[in-house]
Amino acid sequence: MIPGGGQFINKAGGTVKARNEGPMRVQRALARAGAVSRREADQAVADGRVLVNGQVALVGQVVDPARDVITLDGAPVKTHVTAHRWIVLNKPAATMTTRKDPSGRTTVFDLVDDVPGLVYVGRLDFMTEGVLLLTTDGTAAHALTHPSREVERTYIATVRGDALAAAKRARQGVQLEDGLVTPRDVQAHPLGARRWAFEITIAEGKTHEVRRICDALELEVERLIRTSFGPVRLGNLPSGEARALTAAERTVLDAIISKEQLPKA
């Protein structure tokens, strides 16, 4: 039940043609281009370090990346993006889902190519393994993690406890401190030695949701793997390695992202 094995594919992932997003705030254009982080972009504009068509940019100013010339500290910034990078990573346990860790622990960005503007799509906690998407398309990342999209995620937890009874209870909904969670699907499969593979599909995306569900169901989690995120499945991708999206995955993700327009950040 637990995926593993396979062949190394591509640390860099692959590219997808960028959608024309039209006008946007200058801070967002800078961050989207990977020139600086969003917070750094806010500060750079406030400090007068950003010019639009030769004029000092204003905080919140709207620009058209396809037409306007934007510079940061005198250097031109390529804000007109024609393609975005997408990476499917099999995140190992004991890896931080963050850009930098003050304690020096390995992060997911240590496992993939250093790409300007790369962000993760949803967070996996330190010990949780499995499918993690990374992309330079911030709009898509926001859409895929927005509650309105109801993107399904499937996890397999190796647990101890009465998993059959827990699965039956979970199908009726599990009350957590931040609300009721009703899984889309729950299955329990015996692994032997009083251990079970507890497979659960959810769409809410609450923090530490699966671990908290298992705790509420009196299941002891030994290992937790996300086996799918929307149409993207882990398959045989080895732990710590990455690949590009397949054509089928790109098509479904684009349909989810384009489902409705969300307010621009």
N, C-alpha and C positions, 0 to 999 in steps of 0.2 A: 504493500500500500504506500510506503514512503518512497518517493522518487529518488533516483540516484543513478550514477553511472552515466555513460554517454561520451561525447567527444567535444573537445574545445572548439568553439566556433569563432567568436569575434569579440575581442575586448572593447572595440570601438563602437560596436552597434552599427546602425545604418542611418541613412538620411531619408527624410520625407519632404516632399514639396510643401513649402509654407503657404498658408492661406493669406490672402490680402486682408489684413485686419483694419486698414484705413487709418484715419487720424487717431492719435492717442496722446496722453500727457508726455511731456518731454522726459520726465523721470522714468517712466515706464519704457520709453524707447531706448534709453541708455541701458537700463537693466536688461531688457530683452536682447540687446545686442551683445551682452556679456562684458561691456566696458567696465561696469562697476556693479555692486549689489544695489538693490532698490534703496536701502537705507543710505548707502554712500551717494547714490544719485540725488536723493533729496538734499543732502548736505552740499553736494557740488553745485547744484542749482542755486541754493540759498547763498552760497559763498560767491556767486558770480563767475564761476569757472566754466560755465557752459554758454556757448553762443549758438544762436539759431539764425542762419543766413547773415552772420556777421554782427548780430545784435545780442546783447546780454539776455539770456533766457529768464523768464519769470517763473516762479513756483506755480505749478499747475498749468503752465502754458501748453496748449494743444499744438502738436506738430504732425506733419504727414511724412513718415519715414521714407516714402518713395520719392518725395519731391524736395524736402527741406535739407539743407546742409547743416549738420550739427557737429560742433567741435567741443572737446573737453580738454582744458588746459592747452589750447592751441592746436591739438591734434584732431584730425577728422575722425569721426566715429561712423562706422558702416552700420547704419541703423535699418537699412532696407534689407530685410532677411528674405532670402529666396528658398532656403531649405532649413529644416530642423533636424537635429540629431535625436535619435531614439535608441535607448539601450535597454535590453531585458537582462537583468542581473539575477543570479541565484544567490541571494544574500546568505552568507554563513552565520552561524551563531557567534556570539561574542564580537559583534561588529556594530558600530554606531551608525545610525542613519542621520548623519549630520555632515556638514562641510569640514569642520575642524573639531577636534576633541581636546579640551584643556589638559586632560590626563594622558594624552598621547596614545589612546587606544585606536585600533584600526577602524577606519570609517569606510562606508561604501564607495566614497570617491577615491580611496586608495586602490580600489579594485578595477577601476575603469580608466579610460583615457581622460586626461585633463582637458575638458572642453569648456570654453568660456560660456557662461550663462546656463550651465547644466544644473537642473534641480531634480529632486526626487518627487515621485507621484505618490503621496501617502507615505506614512512612516511605519516601519517595522521596528519593534522594540529590540533591545540589545541581544536577547537570546532567541528571538524568533527568526526563523530561516525562510527562504523561499523567494517567490516572485516579487521583484521590486523593479518598477519602471523608472527610468531616468530620461529626461528630455530637456532640450533647450527651448521648448515651446511652453512658456509660462501660462498662456491662456488655456492650453489643453490640460496642463497639470491642474489648474484651478477647476476646470469643468469636470474632470474625471473624479475629483474628490468632493465635489459639491453634492450635498444630500439630495438635491432634486434629480440627479442623474440615476440614483439608486444602482450604482455599479456593483455587481455581485463579486464577492471575494470568497473563495473556498479555502478552508484550512483543514489540516489533519493534525490532531493532537494525539500524541501517545500518552495514555492516561492509565491510572489505577483507580479502581472504584467500580460502582455498579453502573457501567456505561449504558446498558440496555434501558434501565429505568431512567437514567439521565436523559437519554435521547427521547424517550416518551414524554418526559416533562418539558424538555426544550421545545418540542413541537407545539406545545400550548402557549409558549412564550415564557421568557425569563425576566423577572423584574430586577433591574439594577438600580443603583442609587440615582442615576440620571435618566431613568425611564425604562419602559418595557421594550424588550427585544424579542422579535418573533423571527427566528431563522427561516430562510427560504427552504432549506433542506437539512436534515440531520440523520446520520447513519452511524452505527457502531459495529465494528468488526473485531472479532477476537484475534489477538496476536499470540496468546499463550502466556503461561506464567502469570496469570491474573492481570495481564496488561491488554489494553484495547486501543484500536485506532478509532478515534472519535472524529468523524468527518462532519463539518458544519459549513454551511453557506449563509452568509449574511450580506446585507446591503447598507447598513447604517454607518459603519466606519467610525464608531466611537473609540476613544482611547483605550487600549488594552482590552478591547471588547471580548475577545474569545477567552482570554485567561480569566476575566471576571465572570464570564458565563460558566466556565468550568468550576470556578470556585463556588459560585452560587449553587451549582448542581452537585457539589461535594466530590468533585473529581480532582485527583492530584495529577498535574501536568508534568510529564518528564521531558517532552520535546514538542515543539510547535512549528509547523511548516505551512506557509501559504502556498498552495498548489496552483492557484489561478487568481488573476485579477482581470475581471471582465472576460474578454475573449483570449487573453494571453495566459497560456498554460506553461507550467514548469517543465513538463516532459522529462527528458533525460539530460537536461543541462546540468553539468557538474557544479558542485558547490564552489562559490567564489568566482565563477566564470560567467561570461556574458555573450549575448548574441543580438542580432538585429531582429526587428519585427518581421513576421511573415506578411505576405501580401494580404492574406485573409484577415490577420490581426489588424493591419492598417485600415482595411475597409470598415471593420466593425467599430474600431476606436473612433474613426472619423465620423461615423454615423452618430455615435454617442456624443461626441464633442459638438457636433452641429445640430443636436436635437433642439436646442433653444438657445437664444443669445442671453448670456449672463451679463450683469453690469460689469464694465471694464474696471480693473483695479487702477 
